[in-house]
Amino acid sequence: MRWSHLSAPPDGSLSGRAVSAAPLLPLALPGATVRTFDTPSFAGMTFYEVRAKSLINRVPGASRVPFEWTINPYRGCSHACTYCLAGDTPILLADGSTRPLAEIRPGDAVMGTMGAGPHRRYVPTTVLDHWATSKPAFRVTLSDGTRLVASGDHRFLTDRGWRHVSPSEPDLPALAIGDLMFGVGRFADPPKESPDYQSGFLCGLVRGDASGGGTAREGDAWIRADGYLDDISLTEALRWPELPTGDWYRGFLAGAYGATGHAERLAVVFSSDDPIYLDRVCEALAHLGLATRRPVSTRRPLSTRRAGSPSECVETERHLDAALRFRHMTGAPQAPLDASGVGVRANRRLAVADIEDLGLTLPLFDISTGTGDFIADGVVSHNCFARNTHTYLDMDAGHDFDTSVVVKVNAGDLIRRELANPRWSGAPIAMGTNVDVYQRAEGRYRLMPEILAALRDHANPFSILTKGTLILRDLDLLQQAAEVTEVGLSFSVGFVDEQVWRSAEPGTPSPHRRLDAIRRITDAGFPISVLMAPILPGLTDTEDTIDETVAAIAAAGATSVIPLPLHLRPGAREWYAAWIAREHPHLLPRYRELFGKGSYTPKSYQDEVTARVRQATRRHGLYRPTTRNQPGTRNQPGTPDQPSTRDQPGTRDQPSTRDQPGLNNRPGTSTRPSASGQTQNPHQLTLL
């Protein structure tokens, strides 16, 4: 059994701070204690508390990382955001119909969008995953009356970019009154099959068939008509009512479409030899608020019309709002929608009028799609990305990575025991090479203070790579450790562009918060190395963006910069490709050229990016012409001296650095695969 060497912590762990939950345990984590927390920042997350048998893990010999030992107290990452909506929210399917979010299932074809920023187009996409959770709920009301119940972390596309309803992190972009959402607005309510609706349906179908524009008497429309005739007299149904009701108009148009209608792209077209019948169609469409037009060749005065004249047409306006309104209000059968490629627009009707905290924790739902978004009650709604790094824990590749975090609660005891082992050599230890040790969960579990204190007490050299500003909490411990041993600290700041950060790394501290943390740490006397990771082809690899990033890093007081171009292993590769296709489709050919079927960019591209960074570091005083290795050890990821892409592989996929689960790996023994899961090369960082 994988991870069979882990066991549950004793009862009472973190008592008073968490409540036990009882979901099914992953097969790879037998006996783990499962906890959830009531705080908003951890809503919807599950923590699997385990007692590991080892903490210091040896990197497999096949790995090309510049360190040999690593510590990973967490598996999974709470940096990532989660998004969810009320289960009754109607979701737009690819055929133009709608279905409640709670009833959506993997494999369903829904409508998403593709493009960059506001320049988007509707495209069909496939639902990849669907899940339920419970979170504090907010109600967002738009000017057109649309009401959306969502979690605070849920994002909608606005004229100011993606905005969280009420984000749990202070630096995340928040939705505000007056923001304009993108989409078509509130979906119309479906018709009720009242007697008036049934009468109108029969009238539209039978009269349309008799007018010369009808089709053969078969199909869904005629099957519906047979059912209605059990309750409605055909003689009565064929009369034109003096004062038609709204239900009658809806039914009439559904029947008329079944007899004489067809779809032409976004337009709904009715053809008939009977001008009076077409006048009734226009009257019904106008009642529903739908404008109509007739081709010029068919516009003739009523007095000149006669039976048997060439067939005339009436059609609705050719835009998505009208196409959806017709389908949803009439329930017209067999009216497929072809909206692929239609532009996505903002509208004053979709201005945010109110954001209300309901003060309730409600059952909410979310999906992931191939485009990374979907249309929720007429507005563009973001969803989660998935990664492939949790699968070997028998968890799913998407939702679980963000919301299911494995915590080695005995890390403090383990590290002291292993450092005291006579066979331990005192080799440097790298942290943050797999998942961030200063992710949000560390604020709750506080494992790092004990780990740092043990490393200090044993004067064991170590390094930390992080994006988390929570490291400032432990600054005193880091200073104490630096007095007795070598401490290497490194931050990951791939770019300073706020728009790219909000789209690509929404759950992490902003680049400017990280730069502020670098200033504070350098003021405390630490030389800080910054990994420009990942550098995104076509987005953050230009001379201007690299120069802007290096300038900001230099101003923060960093001593060196290492450029690390984007690396995509299988799993992350597919999801990053979907992100690029949605956000920046014009870059797809470039990415195909750079990555082909491999995980790495060509060496020529890496050299080009490295040269740009080297030139920027010279301009801003960060360039170091030589590399000074520590005697007897390999370079630590926190202490590089010059821009470098050392150990960067070529274009071929390299052997995986994932440790084989299920075996102990105690320090001082022969190399054995680790219980920590995957150990990732810091030169192979991915966006996801």
C-alpha positions in Angstrom: 0.0 0.0 0.0 1.5 3.3 -1.0 2.2 5.6 2.0 1.6 2.7 4.3 4.4 4.0 6.6 2.2 6.9 7.6 -0.3 6.7 10.5 -2.8 8.9 12.1 -1.8 11.4 14.8 -3.1 10.8 18.3 -6.6 12.1 19.1 -6.7 15.7 20.2 -4.2 17.0 17.7 -4.9 20.7 17.2 -7.8 20.5 19.7 -10.0 23.5 19.8 -8.7 24.8 16.4 -10.3 22.3 14.1 -13.2 20.1 13.8 -12.9 16.5 12.7 -14.6 15.5 9.5 -15.4 12.0 8.1 -15.0 11.8 4.3 -13.7 8.7 2.8 -10.0 8.4 3.2 -7.8 8.1 0.1 -6.5 4.6 -0.3 -2.9 6.0 0.0 -3.6 7.6 3.4 -5.0 4.8 5.6 -5.7 5.9 9.2 -5.2 9.6 8.6 -7.0 12.1 10.8 -9.2 14.3 8.6 -9.9 17.9 9.6 -11.7 20.9 8.3 -11.5 24.5 9.6 -14.2 27.1 10.0 -12.1 30.0 8.9 -13.0 31.5 5.5 -9.5 31.2 4.1 -9.7 27.4 4.5 -13.4 26.9 3.6 -13.9 23.8 1.4 -10.4 22.5 2.3 -9.6 19.1 3.9 -6.4 18.5 5.8 -5.1 14.9 6.2 -3.0 14.8 9.3 -0.5 11.9 9.3 2.5 10.8 11.3 5.4 10.2 8.9 8.2 7.8 9.7 10.8 10.1 8.1 11.1 13.7 7.2 14.5 14.2 5.7 14.3 12.7 2.2 17.1 11.8 -0.2 16.6 13.0 -3.8 16.9 10.1 -6.3 20.2 9.8 -8.0 18.6 10.3 -11.4 17.5 13.8 -10.5 19.5 16.7 -11.8 18.7 19.1 -8.9 21.7 20.8 -7.3 20.9 19.4 -3.8 20.8 15.9 -2.3 18.4 16.2 0.7 15.0 17.8 1.1 12.2 18.3 3.6 8.5 18.5 2.6 6.2 18.8 5.7 3.1 19.3 3.4 1.7 17.6 0.3 -0.8 19.6 -1.7 -0.9 23.4 -1.6 -3.3 25.9 0.0 -2.0 28.7 -2.2 -4.6 27.8 -4.8 -8.0 29.4 -4.8 -11.4 27.6 -5.0 -14.5 28.8 -6.7 -18.1 27.7 -6.4 -21.8 28.7 -7.0 -25.2 27.8 -5.8 -26.5 24.5 -7.2 -29.6 26.0 -8.9 -27.4 28.4 -11.0 -28.3 27.7 -14.6 -25.3 26.8 -16.8 -25.3 27.4 -20.5 -24.9 24.1 -22.4 -23.2 24.0 -25.8 -26.6 23.5 -27.6 -28.1 26.7 -26.1 -30.1 25.0 -23.4 -29.4 25.3 -19.7 -29.1 23.0 -16.7 -28.7 23.6 -13.0 -25.1 23.5 -11.8 -25.8 20.8 -9.3 -26.9 18.5 -12.2 -23.9 19.1 -14.5 -21.7 16.0 -14.9 -18.2 15.3 -16.3 -18.4 14.8 -20.0 -21.2 17.4 -20.5 -20.7 19.9 -23.4 -21.1 23.4 -22.0 -20.3 26.9 -23.4 -17.0 28.5 -22.4 -14.9 31.3 -23.7 -11.5 31.7 -25.3 -9.3 34.7 -25.8 -7.3 37.3 -23.8 -8.9 39.7 -21.3 -12.1 41.2 -22.7 -11.2 40.0 -26.2 -13.0 36.7 -25.9 -15.2 34.5 -28.0 -17.7 31.8 -27.0 -16.6 28.2 -27.7 -18.0 24.8 -26.7 -16.0 23.0 -24.0 -16.2 19.8 -22.0 -16.8 19.5 -18.3 -13.8 17.7 -16.7 -14.8 17.5 -13.1 -17.7 18.4 -10.8 -17.8 18.7 -7.0 -19.8 20.0 -4.0 -18.7 21.9 -0.9 -20.1 24.1 1.8 -18.9 27.7 2.1 -20.0 31.1 3.3 -22.2 32.5 0.6 -22.6 35.9 -1.0 -25.3 37.2 -3.3 -24.3 39.4 -6.3 -27.1 41.4 -7.9 -26.7 42.9 -11.4 -28.7 45.8 -12.9 -30.8 43.5 -15.1 -32.0 41.6 -12.0 -29.5 38.7 -12.3 -28.8 37.2 -8.9 -25.8 35.0 -8.4 -25.1 33.2 -5.1 -21.4 32.4 -4.8 -18.5 31.9 -2.4 -16.3 34.8 -1.7 -13.4 33.4 -3.7 -15.5 32.9 -6.9 -14.3 35.0 -9.8 -16.3 36.7 -12.6 -15.0 38.4 -15.7 -15.5 42.2 -15.6 -14.3 45.2 -17.5 -11.5 45.4 -14.9 -10.5 41.7 -15.4 -11.2 38.7 -13.3 -12.7 39.8 -9.9 -13.3 37.8 -6.7 -16.7 38.3 -5.1 -15.1 38.8 -1.6 -11.6 37.4 -1.6 -10.1 35.9 1.6 -6.7 37.3 0.7 -6.3 41.1 1.0 -4.3 41.5 -2.2 -6.6 39.6 -4.5 -8.7 41.7 -6.9 -12.2 42.2 -5.5 -15.5 42.8 -7.2 -17.0 46.2 -6.7 -20.3 48.0 -7.2 -20.4 49.4 -10.8 -18.1 46.7 -12.3 -19.5 45.6 -15.7 -19.7 41.8 -16.1 -19.2 40.1 -19.5 -21.9 37.9 -21.0 -25.5 38.1 -22.1 -27.2 38.6 -18.8 -29.9 36.7 -16.9 -31.3 33.6 -18.7 -35.0 33.7 -19.3 -37.2 31.4 -17.2 -38.5 28.3 -19.1 -42.2 28.2 -20.0 -44.7 26.4 -17.9 -46.8 24.0 -19.9 -50.2 25.5 -18.9 -53.4 25.0 -20.9 -52.7 28.3 -22.7 -49.2 27.2 -23.6 -50.5 23.9 -24.9 -53.2 25.7 -26.9 -50.7 28.1 -28.4 -48.4 25.2 -29.3 -51.1 23.3 -31.1 -52.2 26.4 -33.0 -48.6 27.3 -34.1 -47.8 23.8 -35.1 -51.0 22.8 -37.0 -51.6 26.2 -38.7 -47.9 26.4 -39.6 -48.0 23.0 -41.2 -51.1 24.0 -43.1 -49.6 27.3 -44.3 -47.2 25.6 -46.7 -44.1 25.9 -44.6 -44.5 22.8 -42.5 -42.5 19.6 -42.5 -43.6 16.0 -42.3 -45.8 15.2 -39.3 -43.2 13.5 -37.2 -40.6 14.4 -34.7 -40.6 15.8 -31.2 -43.0 18.6 -31.9 -45.7 16.2 -33.1 -45.1 13.9 -30.2 -45.6 16.8 -27.8 -48.8 17.7 -29.8 -50.2 14.2 -29.4 -49.8 14.5 -25.6 -51.4 17.9 -25.5 -54.5 16.7 -27.4 -55.4 14.5 -24.5 -56.4 17.7 -22.6 -56.9 20.4 -25.3 -59.6 20.2 -28.0 -58.0 20.7 -31.5 -61.0 22.8 -32.6 -60.5 25.1 -29.6 -56.7 25.3 -30.1 -56.9 26.4 -33.7 -58.9 29.5 -32.9 -57.0 32.8 -32.8 -57.5 34.1 -29.3 -58.8 37.7 -28.9 -56.4 38.4 -26.0 -53.5 36.0 -26.1 -51.7 35.5 -22.9 -47.9 35.3 -22.5 -48.1 31.5 -22.1 -50.1 31.3 -25.4 -47.5 33.4 -27.2 -44.7 31.2 -25.9 -46.5 28.0 -26.9 -47.4 29.4 -30.3 -43.8 30.2 -31.1 -42.6 26.8 -30.0 -45.2 25.1 -32.2 -44.5 27.5 -35.1 -40.8 26.7 -34.9 -41.6 23.0 -34.9 -43.7 23.4 -38.1 -42.0 26.2 -40.1 -38.8 27.3 -38.3 -35.1 26.6 -38.7 -31.9 28.1 -37.2 -29.4 30.0 -39.3 -26.4 30.6 -37.1 -27.9 32.9 -34.4 -31.1 33.8 -36.2 -34.4 31.9 -35.9 -36.2 31.9 -39.3 -39.9 31.2 -39.9 -41.1 30.5 -43.5 -44.7 30.4 -44.7 -47.0 31.1 -47.6 -49.5 32.6 -45.2 -48.8 36.3 -44.5 -51.4 36.4 -41.7 -49.6 33.5 -40.0 -46.3 35.3 -40.2 -47.9 38.4 -38.8 -48.9 36.4 -35.8 -45.3 35.1 -35.5 -44.1 38.7 -35.5 -46.7 39.7 -32.9 -45.7 36.9 -30.6 -41.9 37.6 -31.0 -42.6 41.3 -30.2 -44.5 40.3 -27.1 -41.4 38.5 -25.9 -39.3 41.5 -26.6 -37.6 40.1 -29.7 -37.2 42.3 -32.7 -37.8 40.8 -36.2 -36.9 41.6 -39.7 -38.1 40.3 -43.1 -35.7 40.1 -46.1 -36.3 43.0 -48.5 -37.6 40.8 -51.2 -40.5 39.6 -49.0 -41.6 42.9 -47.6 -44.9 43.6 -49.4 -48.1 45.4 -48.3 -50.7 43.1 -46.8 -53.2 44.1 -49.5 -50.9 42.7 -52.2 -50.4 39.3 -50.5 -52.3 36.3 -51.6 -52.4 32.6 -50.8 -50.1 30.6 -52.9 -47.5 33.4 -53.3 -43.9 32.4 -52.9 -42.9 31.6 -49.4 -42.0 34.6 -47.2 -39.8 34.7 -44.1 -39.5 36.3 -40.7 -36.4 36.1 -38.7 -35.1 37.2 -35.3 -32.1 39.5 -34.9 -28.8 37.8 -35.3 -27.2 38.1 -31.9 -26.7 35.7 -29.0 -29.0 37.5 -26.6 -32.0 37.1 -28.9 -31.1 33.5 -29.8 -30.9 32.4 -26.2 -34.0 34.4 -25.2 -36.1 32.7 -27.9 -34.9 29.2 -27.0 -35.3 29.6 -23.2 -38.7 31.4 -23.2 -40.4 29.2 -25.8 -39.0 25.8 -25.0 -38.8 25.3 -28.8 -37.8 21.7 -29.7 -35.0 21.0 -32.0 -33.5 24.5 -32.0 -29.8 23.9 -31.8 -27.5 26.9 -31.2 -24.3 27.6 -33.0 -22.6 30.3 -31.0 -19.0 29.2 -31.5 -16.8 32.2 -32.3 -19.4 34.9 -31.2 -17.7 37.8 -29.4 -18.1 38.1 -25.6 -19.2 41.6 -24.6 -19.8 43.7 -21.5 -23.1 45.6 -21.1 -24.5 48.3 -18.8 -27.3 45.9 -18.0 -24.7 43.7 -16.3 -23.3 46.3 -13.9 -22.9 45.1 -10.4 -25.6 46.7 -8.3 -25.1 45.0 -4.9 -22.8 42.5 -3.2 -24.4 41.0 0.0 -22.9 38.7 2.6 -25.7 36.3 3.3 -24.2 35.3 6.6 -24.9 31.7 5.8 -22.8 28.6 4.9 -24.5 27.0 2.0 -24.0 23.9 -0.1 -22.2 25.2 -3.3 -20.9 23.5 -6.5 -18.2 24.0 -9.0 -16.9 22.4 -12.2 -13.7 22.5 -14.2 -13.8 22.7 -17.9 -11.4 22.6 -20.8 -11.4 26.4 -21.2 -11.2 27.1 -17.5 -14.5 28.9 -17.4 -18.2 28.6 -18.1 -21.4 30.7 -18.4 -23.3 30.9 -15.2 -26.8 32.6 -15.6 -25.5 34.6 -18.5 -22.1 35.8 -17.1 -18.6 34.5 -17.6 -17.5 32.6 -14.6 -14.0 31.3 -13.7 -13.3 27.8 -12.5 -10.4 25.8 -11.0 -7.4 24.4 -12.9 -6.2 20.9 -12.3 -2.7 19.5 -11.8 -1.4 16.0 -12.1 0.7 16.0 -8.9 -1.8 14.4 -6.5 -2.7 11.3 -8.5 -0.1 9.1 -6.8 -1.8 9.8 -3.5 -5.0 8.3 -5.0 -6.5 11.7 -5.1 -7.8 13.5 -8.2 -5.5 15.7 -10.3 -7.5 18.9 -9.9 -9.7 19.7 -7.0 -7.8 17.6 -4.5 -4.5 19.3 -5.1 -6.0 22.6 -4.1 -8.3 21.4 -1.3 -6.7 18.2 0.1 -3.5 18.9 1.9 -1.5 16.2 3.6 0.2 17.5 6.8 3.0 15.6 8.6 2.0 16.8 12.1 5.0 15.1 13.8 7.5 17.0 11.7 9.1 18.7 14.7 9.8 15.4 16.5 11.0 13.7 13.4 13.5 16.4 12.4 15.2 16.3 15.9 15.4 12.6 15.9 16.9 12.3 12.4 19.4 15.1 12.9 20.5 13.4 16.1 21.1 10.1 14.3 24.9 9.4 14.4 24.7 8.3 10.8 23.4 11.7 9.6 26.2 13.5 7.8 25.0 17.1 8.4 24.5 17.7 4.7 22.6 20.8 3.5 18.9 20.4 3.3 16.6 22.2 0.8 13.0 23.1 1.6 10.3 24.4 -0.7 11.4 22.3 -3.7 8.1 20.4 -4.0 5.3 22.5 -2.4 5.7 25.8 -0.6 6.5 25.3 3.1 5.1 28.7 3.7 1.7 28.2 2.1 -1.4 29.4 3.9 -1.7 26.1 5.8 1.6 26.8 7.6 -0.2 29.7 9.3 -2.4 27.2 11.0 -0.1 24.2 11.6 3.1 26.1 12.4 5.4 23.3 11.5 8.3 25.4 10.3 9.3 27.0 13.6 10.0 23.6 15.1 11.9 22.5 12.0 14.0 25.7 12.0 14.7 25.4 15.7 16.0 21.9 15.2 18.2 22.8 12.3 19.5 25.7 14.4 20.2 23.6 17.4 22.1 21.0 15.3 23.9 23.8 13.2 22.7 22.0 10.1 22.9 24.1 6.8 19.7 24.6 4.9 18.0 26.6 2.3 14.4 27.7 1.6 12.6 28.6 -1.6 9.2 30.2 -1.2 6.6 32.5 -2.6 5.0 32.9 0.8 5.4 36.1 2.8 4.6 34.1 5.9 8.4 33.5 6.2 8.6 36.9 7.9 7.0 35.3 10.9 10.1 33.2 11.4 12.7 35.9 10.7 14.1 35.7 14.3 14.6 31.9 14.0 16.3 32.3 10.7 18.7 34.9 12.2 19.5 32.6 15.1 20.2 29.8 12.7 22.4 32.0 10.5 24.7 32.6 13.5 25.7 28.9 13.7 25.3 27.6 10.2 24.8 28.5 6.5 21.2 29.6 5.6 20.2 30.2 2.0 17.0 32.0 1.3 15.4 32.4 -2.1 12.2 33.9 -3.3 10.4 33.0 -6.5 9.4 36.1 -8.5 8.9 35.3 -12.1 7.4 38.6 -13.1 5.9 41.8 -11.6 3.0 42.2 -14.1 -0.1 42.4 -11.9 -2.4 41.3 -14.7 -0.4 38.2 -15.5 -0.1 37.4 -11.7 -3.9 37.7 -11.2 -4.5 35.3 -14.1 -1.7 32.9 -13.6 -1.0 32.8 -9.9 -4.2 34.1 -8.2 -3.7 32.2 -4.9 -0.2 33.4 -4.2 1.0 36.6 -2.5 1.3 39.4 -5.1 4.8 40.0 -6.6 4.9 43.3 -4.8 4.2 41.7 -1.5 7.0 39.2 -2.1 9.4 42.1 -3.0 8.5 43.8 0.2 9.3 40.6 2.1 12.7 40.5 0.3 13.4 44.1 1.5 12.7 43.1 5.1 14.8 40.0 4.9 17.7 41.8 3.3 17.4 44.5 5.9 17.8 41.7 8.5 21.2 40.9 6.9 20.3 38.0 4.6 21.6 37.8 1.0 18.5 36.9 -1.0 18.6 35.1 -4.3 15.6 35.4 -6.6 14.5 32.8 -9.0 12.7 34.4 -11.9 10.5 31.4 -12.2 8.7 30.6 -14.3 9.4 32.9 -17.2 6.4 32.5 -19.5 7.1 32.4 -23.3 5.3 35.3 -25.0 4.1 36.8 -21.8 7.0 37.6 -19.5 10.1 36.9 -21.6 10.4 40.2 -23.6 13.3 42.5 -22.9 11.0 45.1 -21.4 9.2 42.8 -19.0 12.5 41.1 -18.0 14.1 44.5 -17.4 11.1 45.7 -15.3 11.2 42.5 -13.2 15.0 42.6 -12.7 14.8 46.3 -11.8 12.2 45.6 -9.1 14.2 42.7 -7.7 17.3 44.8 -7.5 15.5 47.7 -5.8 14.2 45.2 -3.2 17.8 44.4 -2.3 18.3 40.9 -3.8 21.9 39.8 -4.5 21.4 37.6 -7.5 18.8 36.4 -10.0 18.5 33.0 -11.7 16.2 32.9 -14.8 14.1 29.7 -15.1 12.0 29.3 -18.2 8.7 27.5 -18.0 8.9 23.7 -17.7 5.8 21.6 -18.3 5.6 18.0 -17.2 2.8 15.7 -18.3 -0.4 16.7 -16.5 0.6 20.3 -15.9 1.3 20.5 -19.6 -2.3 19.8 -20.6 -3.8 22.3 -18.1 -1.3 25.0 -19.0 -2.2 24.5 -22.6 -5.9 25.0 -21.8 -5.0 28.2 -19.9 -3.0 29.6 -22.8 -5.8 28.7 -25.3 -8.3 30.5 -23.1 -6.3 33.6 -22.1 -3.8 34.0 -25.0 -4.8 31.9 -28.0 -2.5 33.8 -30.3 0.4 32.2 -28.5 -0.6 28.6 -29.2 1.6 28.2 -32.3 4.6 29.6 -30.4 4.1 27.1 -27.6 3.7 24.2 -30.0 7.0 25.3 -31.6 8.8 25.6 -28.3 7.6 22.5 -26.5 6.6 20.1 -29.3 6.0 16.9 -27.5 8.6 17.5 -24.7 8.6 19.2 -21.3 11.4 21.7 -21.9 12.0 24.6 -24.2 15.0 24.3 -26.7 18.4 25.2 -25.4 18.5 28.1 -27.9 15.5 29.6 -26.3 16.9 29.1 -22.8 20.1 30.8 -23.9 18.2 33.7 -25.4 16.2 34.3 -22.2 19.3 33.9 -20.1 21.1 36.5 -22.2 18.3 39.0 -21.7 18.4 38.5 -17.9 22.1 38.8 -17.9 22.0 42.1 -19.7 19.3 43.3 -17.3 21.3 42.2 -14.2 24.3 44.2 -15.6 22.2 47.3 -16.0 20.8 47.0 -12.5 24.0 45.9 -10.7 23.1 42.2 -10.0 25.4 40.4 -12.4 28.1 38.2 -10.9 30.8 37.0 -13.3 31.8 33.9 -11.4 30.1 31.1 -9.4 31.5 30.4 -6.0 30.5 27.0 -4.7 30.7 26.1 -1.0 33.5 23.7 -0.3 32.4 20.2 -0.1 28.8 20.9 -1.0 26.7 21.5 -4.0 25.2 24.9 -4.6 22.1 25.5 -2.6 19.0 26.8 -4.3 19.0 29.8 -2.0 22.6 30.9 -2.7 23.4 31.1 -6.4 25.8 33.8 -7.4 25.0 34.6 -11.0 22.3 34.2 -13.6 22.5 30.6 -14.7 20.6 27.8 -16.3 22.9 25.2 -15.1 21.4 21.7 -15.1 18.8 22.8 -17.6 18.0 19.8 -19.7 17.5 20.0 -23.4 14.3 19.4 -25.2 14.0 15.8 -24.3 12.0 14.7 -21.3 14.2 13.9 -18.3 13.7 11.0 -15.9 11.1 11.9 -13.3 12.3 13.2 -9.9 9.3 11.8 -8.1 10.3 9.7 -5.1 8.8 6.2 -5.0 6.2 6.2 -2.3 5.8 3.5 0.2 9.4 3.2 1.5 11.3 4.9 4.3 14.3 7.0 3.5 16.2 7.7 6.7 19.3 9.9 6.7 22.6 8.2 6.7 21.4 5.1 5.0 21.7 4.0 1.4 19.5 5.9 -1.1 16.0 4.9 -0.8 12.9 6.5 -2.4 11.1 9.0 -0.2 7.8 9.1 1.5 7.3 12.7 0.7 6.1 12.2 -2.8 7.4 14.2 -5.7 10.6 16.2 -5.4 10.7 18.9 -8.0 13.8 20.3 -9.6 13.8 24.1 -8.9 15.0 24.5 -12.5 11.8 22.7 -13.6 9.2 24.9 -12.0 5.8 25.0 -13.6 3.1 27.6 -13.6 0.6 25.2 -12.2 
